[in-house]
């Protein structure tokens, strides 16, 4: 795979991590339940760290990280809808990173993506646990 193609994919990843960072930060501010709010805030920091790692990969390959992003979907007005959206974002990231690991032939990039993938799986688990706890208390 050519560097330009890798940079394109990494910039797409960077954009998704940027969006997740902003969505999770905003949601953590307005969530009423303290535990999901703290977890969401901590995971937003993880997502920002992923941006740093991806930016490093992009610039090392001669690219420039993009700060463009789509219109943000925060998931709704209540805790359940926010957690459901956050699970959806993590699931999308897991699918994309899994595919990229299969097609990218750059060892450094694959190593970083595998690390991010592991964290995305943990994030999804954390959000699912909060959603299950919420649903079981109804």
C-alpha positions as CSV (number, residue, x, y, z in Angstrom):
1,X,0.0,0.0,0.0
2,X,1.3,3.4,-0.9
3,X,2.1,6.1,1.7
4,X,-0.7,8.3,0.3
5,X,-3.3,5.6,0.8
6,X,-2.1,4.9,4.4
7,X,-2.1,8.7,5.2
8,X,-5.7,8.9,3.8
9,X,-6.8,6.0,6.0
10,X,-5.0,7.4,9.1
11,X,-6.6,10.8,8.5
12,X,-10.0,9.1,8.4
13,X,-9.1,7.4,11.7
14,X,-7.9,10.7,13.1
15,X,-11.2,12.4,12.2
16,X,-13.2,9.6,13.9
17,X,-11.1,9.9,17.1
18,X,-11.5,13.7,17.0
19,X,-15.3,13.3,16.8
20,X,-15.4,10.7,19.6
21,X,-13.3,13.0,21.8
22,X,-15.7,15.9,21.3
23,X,-18.9,13.7,21.7
24,X,-17.6,12.0,24.8
25,X,-16.4,15.2,26.4
26,X,-19.8,16.9,25.7
27,X,-21.8,13.9,26.9
28,X,-19.7,13.7,30.1
29,X,-20.6,17.3,30.9
30,X,-24.3,16.7,30.8
31,X,-24.7,13.1,32.0
32,X,-26.6,13.1,35.3
33,X,-25.3,9.8,36.7
34,X,-21.8,10.3,38.1
35,X,-20.2,6.9,37.2
36,X,-21.0,6.9,33.5
37,X,-20.0,10.6,33.3
38,X,-16.5,9.9,34.8
39,X,-16.0,6.8,32.6
40,X,-17.1,8.8,29.5
41,X,-14.7,11.7,30.4
42,X,-11.8,9.3,30.9
43,X,-12.5,7.6,27.6
44,X,-12.6,11.0,25.9
45,X,-9.0,11.5,27.1
46,X,-8.1,8.1,25.7
47,X,-9.6,9.1,22.3
48,X,-7.5,12.2,22.4
49,X,-4.4,10.1,23.0
50,X,-5.3,8.0,20.0
51,X,-5.4,11.3,18.0
52,X,-1.8,12.0,19.0
53,X,-0.6,8.5,18.0
54,X,-2.4,8.8,14.6
55,X,-1.0,12.3,14.1
56,X,2.5,11.0,14.7
57,X,2.0,8.2,12.2
58,X,0.6,10.7,9.6
59,X,3.4,13.2,10.0
60,X,6.1,10.6,9.9
61,X,4.8,9.6,6.5
62,X,4.7,13.1,5.1
63,X,1.1,13.9,5.7
64,X,-0.8,16.5,7.8
65,X,-3.5,15.5,10.2
66,X,-6.9,17.0,9.3
67,X,-9.1,18.7,11.8
68,X,-12.2,18.4,9.6
69,X,-15.1,16.4,11.0
70,X,-18.7,15.6,10.2
71,X,-21.6,17.0,12.0
72,X,-21.6,15.5,15.5
73,X,-24.2,13.1,16.7
74,X,-24.2,13.1,20.5
75,X,-26.8,10.3,20.7
76,X,-29.7,12.0,22.4
77,X,-30.9,13.8,25.5
78,X,-30.8,11.0,28.0
79,X,-28.1,8.7,29.5
80,X,-29.3,5.6,27.7
81,X,-29.3,7.2,24.3
82,X,-25.8,8.7,24.9
83,X,-24.4,5.4,26.0
84,X,-26.0,3.6,23.0
85,X,-24.4,6.2,20.6
86,X,-21.0,5.8,22.3
87,X,-21.3,2.0,21.9
88,X,-22.1,2.5,18.3
89,X,-19.1,4.7,17.8
90,X,-16.8,2.2,19.4
91,X,-18.2,-0.7,17.4
92,X,-17.7,1.3,14.1
93,X,-14.1,2.0,15.1
94,X,-13.5,-1.7,16.0
95,X,-14.7,-2.8,12.6
96,X,-12.7,-0.2,10.7
97,X,-9.5,-0.8,12.7
98,X,-9.9,-4.6,12.3
99,X,-10.1,-4.1,8.5
100,X,-7.2,-1.7,8.3
101,X,-5.0,-4.1,10.2
102,X,-5.7,-6.7,7.6
103,X,-4.9,-4.5,4.6
104,X,-2.1,-2.1,5.7
105,X,1.4,-3.5,5.2
106,X,3.3,-0.9,7.4
107,X,4.4,-2.7,10.6
108,X,4.5,0.5,12.7
109,X,1.0,1.5,11.6
110,X,-0.4,-1.9,12.2
111,X,1.2,-2.0,15.7
112,X,-0.4,1.3,16.7
113,X,-3.8,0.3,15.2
114,X,-3.7,-3.0,17.2
115,X,-3.2,-1.1,20.4
116,X,-6.0,1.4,19.6
117,X,-8.2,-1.6,18.7
118,X,-7.6,-3.2,22.1
119,X,-8.6,0.1,23.8
120,X,-11.7,0.5,21.6
121,X,-12.8,-2.9,22.7
122,X,-12.3,-2.0,26.3
123,X,-14.2,1.3,25.8
124,X,-17.1,-0.5,24.3
125,X,-17.2,-3.0,27.2
126,X,-17.2,-0.1,29.7
127,X,-20.0,1.7,28.0
128,X,-22.0,-1.6,27.6
129,X,-21.6,-2.3,31.3
130,X,-23.0,1.1,32.2
131,X,-25.9,0.7,29.8
132,X,-26.7,-2.8,31.3
133,X,-26.6,-1.4,34.8
134,X,-28.9,1.4,33.8
135,X,-31.3,-0.9,32.1
136,X,-31.3,-3.4,35.0
137,X,-32.3,-0.6,37.4
138,X,-35.4,0.3,35.5
